Amino acid sequence: MINFLNNFWQEEEGQDLVEYSLLLAFIALAAIGVLTNVSKSVNGLWTTVNSSLTNANSVAKAGAS
């Protein structure tokens, strides 16, 4: 029984899979954080451009009358 436990404790098969899984989870969390910030920036940019186009359209309509 002690032999089995020693072999089990020293066995390194599958260790790479655990390390790659942890690395993948870390990259996924980092990507979620980055994409959240990027989406806020894109949303703000979209709002600014939309307001500018709306104002330009209003001015163009007023000038055409």
C-alpha positions, -999 to 999 in steps of 0.1 A, spaced: 0 0 0 28 24 9 45 16 -25 13 25 -43 10 58 -25 46 67 -32 42 59 -69 10 79 -70 26 109 -53 56 109 -76 37 102 -108 38 132 -132 15 120 -160 -13 144 -166 6 173 -150 9 191 -184 -28 189 -189 -35 206 -156 -9 234 -163 -23 240 -198 -59 241 -184 -48 267 -157 -30 288 -184 -61 287 -206 -83 298 -178 -60 327 -170 -60 338 -206 -98 336 -208 -102 357 -177 -77 383 -190 -95 384 -224 -128 389 -206 -114 418 -187 -98 434 -218 -130 430 -239 -151 445 -212 -130 477 -212 -129 477 -250 -166 474 -252 -171 505 -230 -147 525 -251 -164 514 -284 -198 522 -269 -186 557 -259 -171 563 -294 -203 551 -310 -224 575 -289 -201 604 -298 -202 597 -335 -239 592 -335 -245 626 -317 -222 643 -342 -240 628 -371 -274 637 -357 -263 673 -351 -248 675 -386 -280 662 -401 -301 688 -382 -278 716 -394 -280 703 -430 -318 702 -429 -320 737 -414 -296 751 -440 -315 735 -469 -348 751 -459 
